[in-house]
Every structure is written in structure tokens, then in C-alpha cells.
Amino acid sequence: MAFLSIDNVSHQYFTKMNYTKALQSISLSVEEGQFISFIGPSGCGKSTLLSIIAGIITPTEGSVRVNNTTVQRPSVSIGYMLQQDYLFPWKTIVDNVLLGPHIKGTLTNGLQQLAIQSLTEIGLEDVLHAYPSQLSGGMRQRAALVRTLMTDPHILLLDEPFSALDYQTKLKLEDLVSNTLKQFNKTSILVTHDIGEAIAMSDKIYLFSASPGSVFSSFHVPENLQQLTPFEARQHHDFPALFQHIWEELNSLESSTNR
Amino acid sequence: MNHQQTDNQRFEQYKKQAKKEKRSILMWQVIIFIAFFSIWEIISRLHWIDPLIFSSPTNIVQLLVDKMVDQTIFIHLQVTVLETIIGFLLGTILGILLASLLWWSPKLSRISDPYLVILNAMPKVALGPIIIVALGPGYASIIAMGAFISIIITTIVVYTAFQNVDENYLKVLASFGASRYQSFKEAVLPASFTTIISTFKVNVGLSWVGVIVGEFLVSQKGLGYLIIYGFQVFDFTLVLASLLLIAICAAIMYQLVERLERRLMN
């Protein structure tokens, strides 16, 4: 039995006038410690699927199971990182990082020490008691990563976490996130528009087609690329071939929907 | 070295210019103040305007000094200021509580929407006679008017701020399994803080309107009472003196709220 299994999930959004089918019969499974990516055109329901896995949205059909338990409401075993950091501007960095334990009422001195230690390891020791507005975009997203890891989730959902950053910061953070997640053996799902990012970071890539969102095809990233850091993977000579392959699939997908 | 010098000189020049500008503005404010009161005084003494109706600054100051010496003014001042403060606090706090309730229950918010629109559009002081009949001709009625005038608009403004809080903050909290109360306390309330503070400033002014109109309608004490009394006995020096006191007190309260705002913002 897979660690995370998505079983025949469909979801509809209702408005006054009509309804839209955001997801159509999605079934896939993820092994523990695996890093997978969802790519696809906008409006293909990737973010909706993440919200369903996180338990924030209940799907109209089907179910999501983690460790054989059906996900029904948000739980700390699933961490969620959004497009922007969404650090709370009125809380200091340390308080932001400790938000999860604070909400759960499990805040202890030990956790506080752990938060300070984690922030120090990630290079934020000088801004522990600063407010988010005083930090650069990259620093903020690093703090958001620590916040997500603080509740020790088994699964990490990354909803385009690098899309709002400049290219250099993005490359550095990809390496950092990838290393951190591998180190703690986290199962991760990344939603991205960036084919290169998907190849560099993941073990398996799912390509979604839009309206209604469904899995169009999937790609295995070769073992030798998986072993490398995202930055090294981008330099590897196997990288362009896979990029080309996915690029063509994505294009064929667009031309078939346009017809 | 040379560059440094000219840069410093320019900075000095800039500072001097800014100081000069500031002094000039203050000077004009003082000139307008002095001119207004001296012209008023002069044309009143020359009988270009009727001193019985428009009085004069010296008469007003004389009256205020007399009333301070025999201490009769303080009871009126105290009554009105207290009524206004209580009315302001009640209106603001109840408004915020109502807004919280509407945020808590979206269904309630949708049900009450047309009623809020009507209540907001209606001139609240028109309800004065009914409030007085319901609560009796006393302080309670006047405080109620001071509160009622600001309660609905506070509810609407603060509720709108609650609704405009970025969904993603709530999503972050939801991913940690936060309850609705926790979402409110951790994200909705602090994010709306700026709006809440700005309603304080508006409500100070509104509460003065409510209380003074309330005192017009029914009262034995207070600055609004003095205005109506002065009007009835045709003592316009008393009317204008009361008006001056109201202006001073309202300005002080506004300044206090503004200072509170600055402290809370930091």
C-alpha cells in the first residue's frame, strides 16, 4: 500500500450560474520519501488537488489516504507552503515559525529552542526577532519553510513556492529545500509551472491537462538525475532531453485542447 | 573631499529650506487666528454686526472666566465630556462586536444585510425622540444617541475589513488545523487593526454630534443644554462660549485618539 494514495478524486466548484469541473477522476499514489511534481497549464486544478490533499477542501467524489487513513480535515502531518510566504506581518520571525505549535497548543521551551536552532541553520540567526517586512523575499520564504517543517509533517505540499522569487534566489532555495527535505526523508508534492524546476527537484512528474483537470501523462526522472542537487541536475547532460520530451508533451496537450 | 563638502552644503541648505517652510506655515496659521478674532472684535464694537447676536471675543472670554470663577461651567463640561466618552466607547466596542458576530456567521451577515443598509442610510438623530421615550429623559438617552450614531457605520466598515483579509493567511492557519476563533484572533483581527483604529477617529466626531443633539432634545445639564438655553433666552454670548468649549474638547479628544493610534501602530 502506498504512503499517500489519491483515489478517483473529482471536484466541482459551484457558482450561481453554473458549475465547473476542476478535477476529473484523479488517481495516483506516492511512496514515502518520494518527491513528485505536478505541472500543467493554468486552471488545470493543481492547486485544488493540493488543497484536497491538505484536507482544506473536501472533494465532491473520491478520497485521499495517508498511511491508510482517510484525510478529512487539515492535520499537522501535512505541511503546506504557498506561492508567497504569507508570514504574518504583525508577528516576529520566531513567532511566525512557531505558529503551528501555537495553534495546536503544543508550544514548549524545547520547541522554541528548536525553532531558533532551525532558523540559525538556515541562515536567519540575525533576524529572529525582526518582522517579516524587514526581510528579503528569499529570507522570508526560508522562514516559511522552517514554519512548515516545525510541526514535523510527513508530507509537504509546495504550491509554486519559488514563483515569486528572482532567478538566483530561486536556484539557491531549490537546493536548500531539496536538501532539507531529503535529509528528513519527507514525502513532497510540488506544484510548478517551471518544467526545469520539476525535473531538477523531483523523482516523478505528473503532467495535468486542463478543464477538467486530469492526469495527462507522467514521467520518471532518471535515477542519476535524482541523486544530484537541483542545481547540478540542471547542468547534467540528461537534463535537456527530458526537458525537451516534457516540453513537446505540454505543447501537444495545448494544441489538442485548442482544436 | 570637495564633493563631500558640496554635498554637506546642499544638505544644510535643504534643512534650512525645510525649516523656513515650516515656520512660514505656522506664521500663516497664527496670522489667520489673530486676524479672525481681532476683526470679529472690531466690527462688533463698531456695531457693523449686531453684538447681541454675534457677541465678541472679549465678551465670550469674560463670560467663560466668570463661569469658571463661580465654577458653574465645570458641571456642564463634565456631563457632556463623560456622555461623549461613554457614547464613543459603547458605539465603537458594540460596532466591533457586531462586526465580529457577522464574520462569525456568514448566514447571519447575509440575512441582516438589507437591515444594515437601511439603518446606515437613516439619519440616526431622527431616532432621538423615540430613544428618549424608550430610555427616559436622562443621561441614558443621550449616551444612547452618542453610541447609536456610530454603531452601524462601525459595524459595516470593520466587517468589510474582516472580509478583505487575505484568504491565504486563513489557508496557512487552516493547514495547521486552526479553529474559527483562532483564525479570528491570529489573522482577521490583527490584519484589520488599521481600519479599527481609523474608525476611532471618525467615531469621536460622530459621538459629539449624537450627544449634542441629544442634549438639545432633553437635558438639564451639558454644553448642548447651554446652547439651547442661550438660544431661548437670546444670550448668544453663552451659545458661542459653549460652542468654543465644544470645539476645544472635541479637538483634544481627537488628538488623544490620534496619539493612541500612533502608539498602537508602533
Chai-1 contact restraints between the chains, C-beta under 6 A:
chainA,res_idxA,chainB,res_idxB,connection_type,confidence,min_distance_angstrom,max_distance_angstrom,comment,restraint_id
A,A54,B,S175,contact,1.0,0.0,6.0,A-B,restraint_1
A,I56,B,A174,contact,1.0,0.0,6.0,A-B,restraint_2
A,P74,B,A174,contact,1.0,0.0,6.0,A-B,restraint_3
A,P74,B,S175,contact,1.0,0.0,6.0,A-B,restraint_4
A,P74,B,G177,contact,1.0,0.0,6.0,A-B,restraint_5
A,Y80,B,S175,contact,1.0,0.0,6.0,A-B,restraint_6
A,L82,B,N168,contact,1.0,0.0,6.0,A-B,restraint_7
A,Y86,B,N168,contact,1.0,0.0,6.0,A-B,restraint_8
A,Y86,B,Y169,contact,1.0,0.0,6.0,A-B,restraint_9
A,Y86,B,V172,contact,1.0,0.0,6.0,A-B,restraint_10
A,W90,B,P190,contact,1.0,0.0,6.0,A-B,restraint_11
A,G100,B,F176,contact,1.0,0.0,6.0,A-B,restraint_12
A,I103,B,F176,contact,1.0,0.0,6.0,A-B,restraint_13
A,I103,B,A178,contact,1.0,0.0,6.0,A-B,restraint_14
A,I103,B,Q182,contact,1.0,0.0,6.0,A-B,restraint_15
